[in-house]
Structure formats: structure tokens, C-alpha cells
Amino acid sequence: MVKLARVCACIALLFAALAPSLASARVRVEVDRDPVVADESFDVTFTSDTRDAGDPDFAPLERDFDILARSSQTSLQIINGRPESGQSWVLSLIAKRSGRIQLPSITFGKEHSEPLVLDVRPSAGGGADSDVFLTVEASPQPAYVQAQILVTVRLYVGVQVGNATLSDLQATGAVIEKLGDDRRRDEMRGGRNYTVFERRYAVFAERSGTLTIAPVEFAGALLGRVYSIEGIVVTGRRRGRELGFPTANLETSNELIPPHGVYATMVTIDGTFHGGVTNIGTRPTFGDSGTTVETHVLADVGDLYGKTMQVAFIQRLRDERRFEDVDALRTQIEADRRRAQGLLSRLSV
């Protein structure tokens, strides 16, 4: 009996020692929302607790999904004094049909993810060709008195808008609480790219019967599809950096360049949007010659040299002019920066 007890103890210790390594080797899968809608993109994240997972084979996904984009990253963190590493893969997908669709098991070298069944609902149809449209969803249905109803409002914007407002949710005979801050993401719907603003509410009905939610209204000025140019960021004379406002100098093949002046712009770098202030001209304060297109990005984007950048011209701020000295120019640039920030902040809800 003593020997048997010792053997059992050894086995228990062996499994205890193996358990962390087995747990760390599994690949987890998560979706950013469920259910999803056909013709709308959604993100799937595969996560491994080790950086030793093999290269993934995503081919099985292509039977029922279109893969729009993919990215991967590794992580390292210290937990209880020990380094823990991991790796994740994020895919943007669109379902090819509606119904109960299985996200198949994906192989990562010797590891694999578990299958996951998604509820893919038919496309609503309306709105896919519109510049701006709204959707409202409520769950669960039916609901019960005093029980929480989650209402999600999504605003789809396919063009630049200004002075935008979105009305709050209203309903007679219910208590309504807004949940957190608005969420923002980019999404493809019906083959078109949209910026999606999502707002969520908790609704509690005070009595039984039909609960009617008042129409949610959006108001804004459609600025249309603004003119943009694209090019490569090249080395300039570093005038902006000397003034405390570093700029990205754009070398572009576009033949149509807006007139000389200062503009509030939206720039796209590596698929990410940022506000900017763009100057087109000859920098007369320094006596330079030759037309340049240089943009001060209103965010810390690191080294841009050699990268492709797209500049969309939102609004002209002023003419280019010569200043008496560098201090006067610096003061004007700061004013241009504040004005552009105020203008561009109204382009989103």
C-alpha cells in the first residue's frame, strides 16, 4: 500500500508538472462579435500562449469566408516574476452565406484551435449603397419587465461628414442607461468600406406590453469624397522639426495639386487615419524655391521616411504667406494646428 501511494503521488506530481505546458500550448479563438451579418466584415483572433506555435494554415477558412486582411504579433510579459510569452493572429473575414457556419479548426504546426460555430444572419440589404445609414438592434426578444435589454445603435459613414450629431436613445416607460464610450471601427459592407460608430444602451422596461423606441436621428454635413493625393515620404530640409512641428514631405506623381496654401487634412498611413495640417507652397519665410507638399501629422506616428502616405484635403485654412520672423511663423502654425484639430474633431460622432 505504501508503494502504491508513492506511485500515485509521483503520477500526480508528473501531471501537475505537465499541466502548465499543456495549457500554454493550446490555441484559443475569439470573434469580436456574435452574431455577425453576411456581407459585413468581422475580426477573428487566434491566440497561443507560446511563441513556438507553428505557421498557421488558414486555407480551411476560405470555404465559407473571404479573408480580407491578416496580421500577427508576439507578446512578452512578466507574471509572478516569470516571463510569459505568446502570439496572436487577427483576421478580418466576411461570411459567404448566412446560417449556422462553423469556423473550422486551424492548424498551427503541431497545435490547433477548436472549431467555433457562428450565427451569421442575412444581410439587411438596405443601406449598402448609401453614404450614411443607421441600424438598431435589441436583445433579448422577448424581454421581461425590469430585465436588461441591450440596444446597440450603429452609424455607418462612407464619406467625410462635418458637424455630426447622433441623438440619444429615448423610450417612454423605460429607464435607459448609456454603456461606456462610443466605439469606432472600420468595416466593409456590401463591398464598400465604412467607418462604424457603435453606441450601446441598457434599457429596463417599467411595465409589460410593447416598448417603442423613438427613432434615432443623425444630422451632419456630407463633405463628399474629398480630393486626395498619394506619394512617398522623403527627406526634406527639416524646417518643421526646427520649429517644433515636424512634417512629412510628400513626393507624389499626382499632376493635380491643390493651390498653394495651408489645409486641414486627413492622412492615411499603414491603413490608419490621422488628422494633419498640410502646407503646399515654397516656404517664403525661408526664401526657398520649388513647390513642396509637407504635412504635420496630429499624432505621434514615428519615422515615416520611405512610407506611402495618402493626404485627403478637408478644408483650406489660409493662404501661404511670408512672415517677418521664425517666431511669428511658429505662432501661426500653432494657430493652424488648433484650428485643424477643432475642424477634424467634428468629422466623427
Sequence and secondary structure as in RCSB ss.txt:
>XXXX:A:sequence
MVKLARVCACIALLFAALAPSLASARVRVEVDRDPVVADESFDVTFTSDTRDAGDPDFAPLERDFDILARSSQTS
LQIINGRPESGQSWVLSLIAKRSGRIQLPSITFGKEHSEPLVLDVRPSAGGGADSDVFLTVEASPQPAYVQAQIL
VTVRLYVGVQVGNATLSDLQATGAVIEKLGDDRRRDEMRGGRNYTVFERRYAVFAERSGTLTIAPVEFAGALLGR
VYSIEGIVVTGRRRGRELGFPTANLETSNELIPPHGVYATMVTIDGTFHGGVTNIGTRPTFGDSGTTVETHVLAD
VGDLYGKTMQVAFIQRLRDERRFEDVDALRTQIEADRRRAQGLLSRLSV
>XXXX:A:secstr
 HHHHHHHHHHHHHHHHHHHHHHHH EEEEES SSEETTB EEEEEEESSTT   EE GGGGGTEEEEEEEEEEE
EEEETTEEEEEEEEEEEEEESS EEEEE   EETTEEB  EEEEEE    TTTT SEEEEEEEESSS  TTSEEE
EEEEEEE SEEEEEEE    BTTEEEEEEEEEEEEEEEETTEEEEEEEEEEEEEESSSS   B    EEEEEEES
  EEEEEEE    HHHHHT   EEEEE  S    SEEEEEEEEETTEEEEEEEEEE  GGGT  S EEEEEESS 
    TT EEEEEEEEEEE     SSHHHHHHHHHHHHHHHHHHHHTT  
